[in-house]
Every structure is written in C-alpha cells, then in structure tokens.
C-alpha cells in the first residue's frame, strides 16, 4: 500500500512547490534584495521596492535588466526570463518631458 500512496504524495508536494528567485533592485534611493515568486508580475516587484524605500513616484519609472527595458510590467518574472540573483535598475524614465 505504501508504494501506491508514495507517488501520489510526491505529486502533491511538487504541485505546492513555489519557485522563488532572488532579485536585486538598485535605485538612487537604495537597493532592495528580496526573494520573489517567479509568477509575480514585474509591477509587484516595482511596488515592493517603492514601498521598502519609501519612494512616492510622481513620474514614469523604468525597470531595466542590463540595457533592456523590462516592459510591460504586467509580465511575470518568469516571462521576463530573469535569472536568480539578477541585478535590476529602477529609475525615472530618461528623456521624459517636453
């Protein structure tokens, strides 16, 4: 009996497994390093950083990985193909205004 039950208990565990990665987000106000579920949206990461650093954005900000602007922020961390320990930059969009 235990052999029959064992595989089903394994599948329950794997279904509950949450994949998290560490992201480092750098701003001019400070750096936030935290673990995120790969199914979280990039907008949630940005909001977390704003909250942690007490930033009240009054302009459009960009999240970058290297030279790449991560857009749209509605995509998940997984969809953005961010690796564990990725170092991101969050800053007001350059060239805004007129």
C-alpha positions as CSV (number, residue, x, y, z in Angstrom):
1,X,0.0,0.0,0.0
2,X,2.7,2.5,0.9
3,X,4.2,2.1,-2.6
4,X,0.9,3.0,-4.2
5,X,0.5,6.1,-1.9
6,X,4.0,7.4,-2.2
7,X,3.9,8.6,-5.9
8,X,0.6,10.5,-5.2
9,X,2.1,12.2,-2.2
10,X,5.1,13.2,-4.3
11,X,2.8,14.8,-6.9
12,X,1.0,16.8,-4.2
13,X,4.3,18.2,-2.9
14,X,5.5,19.2,-6.4
15,X,2.2,21.0,-7.1
16,X,2.7,23.1,-3.9
17,X,6.3,23.9,-4.6
18,X,6.8,27.6,-5.1
19,X,9.7,28.6,-7.3
20,X,11.4,31.7,-6.0
21,X,14.4,33.6,-7.1
22,X,16.4,36.4,-5.6
23,X,16.3,39.8,-7.3
24,X,18.5,42.8,-6.5
25,X,16.8,46.1,-7.5
26,X,19.0,49.2,-7.5
27,X,17.6,52.7,-7.3
28,X,19.2,56.1,-6.5
29,X,17.4,55.9,-3.1
30,X,18.9,52.5,-2.2
31,X,19.0,48.8,-3.1
32,X,16.4,46.1,-2.2
33,X,17.3,42.5,-2.3
34,X,14.5,40.0,-1.9
35,X,13.1,36.7,-3.0
36,X,10.1,36.7,-5.4
37,X,7.8,34.0,-6.7
38,X,8.6,33.6,-10.5
39,X,4.9,34.0,-11.2
40,X,4.8,37.5,-9.7
41,X,4.3,40.4,-12.1
42,X,7.2,42.9,-12.5
43,X,4.8,45.6,-11.4
44,X,4.6,43.8,-8.0
45,X,8.4,43.9,-7.7
46,X,8.4,47.6,-8.5
47,X,5.7,48.4,-6.0
48,X,7.6,46.4,-3.3
49,X,10.7,48.4,-4.0
50,X,8.8,51.7,-3.8
51,X,7.3,50.6,-0.5
52,X,10.5,49.4,1.0
53,X,12.4,52.6,0.1
54,X,9.5,54.9,0.8
55,X,9.5,56.2,-2.8
56,X,6.4,58.1,-4.0
57,X,6.8,58.1,-7.8
58,X,5.5,61.2,-9.4
59,X,6.8,60.3,-12.8
60,X,7.2,57.3,-15.1
61,X,9.9,54.8,-13.9
62,X,11.6,52.1,-15.9
63,X,12.8,48.7,-14.8
64,X,16.0,47.6,-16.6
65,X,18.0,44.4,-16.8
66,X,21.3,45.5,-18.3
67,X,20.4,47.6,-21.3
68,X,17.0,46.0,-21.7
69,X,13.9,47.9,-20.5
70,X,11.5,45.3,-19.0
71,X,8.2,46.1,-20.5
72,X,5.3,45.6,-20.0
73,X,5.4,45.4,-16.2
74,X,2.4,43.1,-16.4
75,X,4.6,40.2,-17.5
76,X,5.8,37.8,-14.8
77,X,9.4,37.3,-13.6
78,X,9.4,34.0,-15.5
79,X,8.1,35.6,-18.7
80,X,10.9,38.2,-18.5
81,X,13.5,35.3,-18.3
82,X,15.2,36.8,-15.3
83,X,17.8,34.6,-13.7
84,X,18.3,34.1,-10.0
85,X,20.2,37.0,-8.4
86,X,19.5,39.2,-11.4
87,X,20.6,42.9,-10.8
88,X,17.9,45.3,-12.0
89,X,17.9,49.1,-12.2
90,X,14.8,51.1,-11.4
91,X,14.9,54.8,-12.3
92,X,12.8,57.5,-13.7
93,X,12.5,57.2,-17.5
94,X,15.1,59.3,-19.2
95,X,14.1,61.9,-21.8
96,X,10.6,62.3,-20.4
97,X,9.0,65.7,-20.6
98,X,8.9,68.2,-23.3
